[in-house]
Amino acid sequence: MGYLLLAFFSVYLLFSTGVMQRDNATASLHHQAGSQLQQALGTLRYMNALVDYLYNHPMDNGTLSNSLLEAEPPPGVQHRIHNSRIYVYQPVQQGLISAMADKSRRSALLGTVKSRRLVDLRGTDMQVVVPDVIPDGYLVFLH
């Protein structure tokens, strides 16, 4: 009788541990997706704040102090103005490209840097050379 009870208890522990691990993995994925969504939305707000400011204060090259803008950049997000174009760039993180594509409605101005050139999400060269400060592999939103 004792062995039977021990066997049932062991099986119960094995199943409950597996369920808990699966729940933790699912929760982790949902948290990561939520973080990437927040990063994407923050990046788009930041881009809009840059565009709004530059509409009234045109600039050909350089960067702006974030204190002049109505939105703070999310962690890791930077910008560069080069030849009157705005480049908002950040390192690629798992799920970020998908979140940016969704929130920007699959903008044609979203891409990654490959050999100092901007490549769209399908891998097509956009014929845009990015400024030297933007590293290869970074995600770029161009305006």
Wavefront OBJ file of the C-alpha trace (Angstrom):
o trace
v 0.000 0.000 0.000
v 2.830 2.392 0.880
v 4.564 1.787 -2.459
v 1.330 2.459 -4.343
v 0.847 5.739 -2.484
v 4.484 6.671 -3.150
v 4.072 5.868 -6.862
v 0.947 8.071 -7.155
v 2.698 10.898 -5.313
v 5.758 10.612 -7.603
v 3.604 10.707 -10.736
v 1.714 13.718 -9.374
v 4.989 15.566 -8.740
v 6.289 14.795 -12.225
v 3.157 16.097 -13.919
v 2.820 19.189 -11.740
v 6.475 20.118 -12.300
v 6.040 19.828 -16.082
v 2.902 21.962 -16.010
v 4.611 24.622 -13.912
v 7.620 24.734 -16.234
v 5.346 25.082 -19.255
v 3.383 27.869 -17.534
v 6.616 29.685 -16.661
v 7.865 29.403 -20.243
v 4.544 30.715 -21.577
v 4.555 33.596 -19.097
v 8.125 34.441 -20.091
v 7.189 34.524 -23.795
v 4.179 36.760 -23.086
v 6.345 39.104 -21.010
v 8.958 39.280 -23.768
v 6.293 39.964 -26.420
v 4.822 42.695 -24.211
v 8.255 44.256 -23.715
v 8.925 44.262 -27.460
v 5.506 45.778 -28.102
v 6.254 48.570 -25.607
v 9.675 49.095 -27.229
v 8.059 49.350 -30.673
v 5.389 51.795 -29.517
v 7.977 53.897 -27.687
v 10.171 53.978 -30.789
v 7.283 55.187 -32.937
v 6.351 57.872 -30.376
v 9.977 58.995 -30.341
v 10.105 59.150 -34.153
v 6.916 61.225 -34.183
v 8.365 63.607 -31.575
v 11.486 64.058 -33.732
v 9.409 64.713 -36.857
v 7.203 67.206 -35.008
v 10.182 69.122 -33.645
v 12.061 69.159 -36.949
v 8.989 70.406 -38.794
v 9.351 73.731 -36.952
v 13.147 73.598 -36.516
v 14.662 72.105 -39.690
v 18.107 70.586 -39.418
v 20.313 68.935 -42.045
v 22.766 66.936 -39.910
v 23.393 66.005 -36.281
v 21.353 64.939 -33.283
v 18.884 66.667 -31.004
v 18.871 66.774 -27.253
v 16.041 64.588 -25.985
v 15.088 67.400 -23.608
v 13.780 69.330 -26.645
v 11.341 66.554 -27.544
v 7.980 65.582 -26.161
v 8.933 61.891 -25.909
v 11.882 60.078 -24.405
v 13.516 57.316 -26.413
v 13.082 53.773 -25.134
v 16.241 52.081 -23.827
v 18.821 51.570 -26.575
v 17.059 53.809 -29.115
v 19.126 56.585 -30.718
v 18.721 58.920 -33.641
v 20.822 60.645 -36.238
v 19.828 63.315 -38.742
v 21.833 62.981 -41.925
v 21.129 64.949 -45.120
v 17.744 65.983 -43.690
v 16.709 62.347 -43.111
v 15.948 61.030 -39.646
v 17.379 57.638 -38.717
v 16.002 56.151 -35.500
v 18.015 53.039 -34.734
v 18.406 50.360 -32.086
v 19.874 46.896 -31.607
v 17.696 44.046 -32.816
v 16.119 41.956 -30.080
v 14.065 38.803 -30.484
v 10.535 39.790 -31.508
v 11.303 43.486 -31.980
v 11.305 43.464 -35.781
v 7.900 41.792 -35.817
v 6.501 44.229 -33.235
v 7.885 47.236 -35.149
v 6.467 45.906 -38.421
v 3.035 45.400 -36.845
v 2.890 48.768 -35.101
v 4.224 50.691 -38.111
v 1.700 48.928 -40.362
v 4.525 47.214 -42.243
v 6.171 50.516 -43.139
v 8.449 50.451 -46.149
v 10.788 52.717 -44.166
v 11.674 50.004 -41.652
v 14.786 47.934 -42.213
v 18.057 46.593 -40.898
v 21.620 47.637 -41.630
v 23.763 45.344 -43.737
v 27.196 46.567 -44.888
v 26.179 50.184 -44.134
v 23.107 49.867 -46.376
v 19.490 49.732 -45.347
v 17.742 46.483 -46.224
v 13.951 46.164 -45.945
v 12.250 43.357 -44.034
v 12.132 41.179 -47.147
v 15.890 41.515 -47.643
v 15.751 43.981 -50.545
v 18.393 46.710 -50.626
v 16.597 50.049 -50.137
v 19.442 51.945 -51.884
v 20.071 53.992 -48.718
v 23.540 54.297 -47.199
v 23.225 54.814 -43.446
v 25.468 57.127 -41.388
v 28.700 55.596 -40.044
v 27.456 55.653 -36.437
v 24.762 53.029 -37.106
v 26.230 49.524 -36.674
v 25.498 46.558 -38.931
v 22.538 44.488 -37.826
v 20.683 47.363 -36.174
v 17.004 48.006 -36.785
v 16.377 51.382 -38.433
v 13.231 53.421 -38.920
v 13.818 56.066 -41.568
v 11.929 59.304 -42.117
l 1 2 3 4 5 6 7 8 9 10 11 12 13 14 15 16 17 18 19 20 21 22 23 24 25 26 27 28 29 30 31 32 33 34 35 36 37 38 39 40 41 42 43 44 45 46 47 48 49 50 51 52 53 54 55 56 57 58 59 60 61 62 63 64 65 66 67 68 69 70 71 72 73 74 75 76 77 78 79 80 81 82 83 84 85 86 87 88 89 90 91 92 93 94 95 96 97 98 99 100 101 102 103 104 105 106 107 108 109 110 111 112 113 114 115 116 117 118 119 120 121 122 123 124 125 126 127 128 129 130 131 132 133 134 135 136 137 138 139 140 141 142 143
